[in-house]
Amino acid sequence: MNTTANANAMTAILRQISLDWNRTISYGRSYLAIFFAYAPGVTCLMAATGSTLDSVAGAVIGGAASGFLMLNITLFSYEQMNNHHWMNGIVPINRNHQILGRFAFLIVCDLVAGLEVAVSIACAGIIMHEPVKVTDAIGFAAMTVLTLVLLNTIVQPFLYRFSPYRAMAAIILSIGVIVGTVIGLRKALPEFEKTVEQLAEAISRHQAIALAAFLIIDVLALAFSSKISLHIYGSKDI
């Protein structure tokens, strides 16, 4: 009985992943080609015009993170278009499996983003004649994936609670509060900036431990976010 239930749950999650993939390609394959070519293209251009490898790495990680985060918001926006979200009440997928399938799809996209970052940085290193160590490329890719997973778990409840546009406003407001808090701490606590620098140095020295800790945080955030999202989504009429 449990085997049958697990098989049905996996089938439902795969159906949700398939729905999200169809929503992603609804803008056309040319859109996807441009989307995936953008980060490597900009990276190679920066490398060819004299940028340092550190600045190139920061730019491609930031670009990939923001771009793939917007992909999440695009999925919700597509559901709102032409009342397409009403289909969620018709397809044979319960709400829990819809949420799990959405998270699974996003994690796959995050892994693709990490691969794109690793390839982009490696290409930049070749152009700049500064070979990138495999371990460094893997570290950049892992940091990208873990950062994206965490960002998606944070924004997901907002996207289930509000329309995509209101969710964006709430997210931007939250970012503003965080930035304001950091600025306030820098002014109120003279040692704050020094502490942050020391923390960054400690992370760079113990990268494996930092990534493991980040992974644990992501797993906990995923569990918490899925429960909050299900609570919000389960109370809605669709």
NORHUGI-V994770 format. One line per field, one symbol per residue. psi: psi as a letter, one per 40 degrees, with the letter a starting at -180 (. if undefined). A space follows every 50 residues. Layout:
psi: ???
This chain:
psi: ddddddddddddddddddddddddedeiddddddddeddddddddddeee iiddddddddddddddddddddddddddddhffdedddedifhidddddd dddddddddddddddddddddddddddefghhiddddddddddddddddd ddddeddddddiidddddddddddddddddddddddddhdeddddddddd dddddgddddddddddddddddddddddddddddeih.
